[in-house]
Amino acid sequence: MTKTHHPSGAPWRNFYGRFRGKTIRASQHDYLDNDLEPLSPGPVSWEANPDRNPLDLDALFPGKDIWLEIGFGGGEHLVHMAQTYPAIGIIGAEPFINGVAMLLGKIRKAKVDNLAVHPGDVRDLFDVLPAQSIARAFLNYPDPWPKKRHHRRRFVTPEHLAPLHRVMKPGAVLRVATDIPDYVRQTLEEVPRQGFDWLAQGPADWRVPWGDWVSTRYEQKALREGRVPHYLTFVRV
């Protein structure tokens, strides 16, 4: 019999990827032990929130528009946006705990206070984000899953895009950065099907980075290896 739910009541969601790398430094353990919990957006897990009550974003970031970064990697872009837009509240979701530890170190150094961190699967966060609560979302260099049989694992599938559409405000902007041509293809096929319009009128609209973009370590690796970044902008309709 196929499993559909965990004992907690959570839907059975296969997760593909790593939760933890080989080593976490002592300083990073300090960040995880002392800095992570105060940055929580609220009860996200099924154990903490079995009734899936919506998060109180007004209490989290009073009077602020809320942005979301999906899979923030090492946190360079997330911290940059928090510094650039102090009047905005930003939630970052990342299941790879080593990346979370790297972000916490950057937050402590930058002393930004308009960030919240979910160290887990963004699908659990989608469950408890209020409908039409996110004013902007970022998907930067997501896992490309290059093998054709693994393309269903990519973020740009209905399993992820439909709940993303639900939590985004009408007119909210979704930015996608990737250096994988086939990921561009799948993004341009799947994202509009889920209620987004692609905002592009010419090649500069996907070849030139956004004015407030900061190049991440993943992008620098792509450039060193001769791959071409694409910057895709969509609006939630």
Buried (B, 14 or more C-beta within 10 A) or exposed (E): EEEEEEEEEBEEEEEEEEEEEEEBEEEBEBBBEEBBEEBBBBBBBBEEBEEEEBBEBEEBBEEBBBBBBBBBBBBBBBBBBBBEBEEBBBBBBBBBBBBBBBBBBBBBEBEBEBBBBBBBBBBBBBBBBBEBBBBBBBBBBBBBBEEEEEBEBBBBBEEBBEBBBBBBBEEBBBBBBBBBEBBBEBBBEBBBEBBBEBBBEEEEEBEEBEEEBBBBEBBEEBEEEEBEBBBBBBBBE
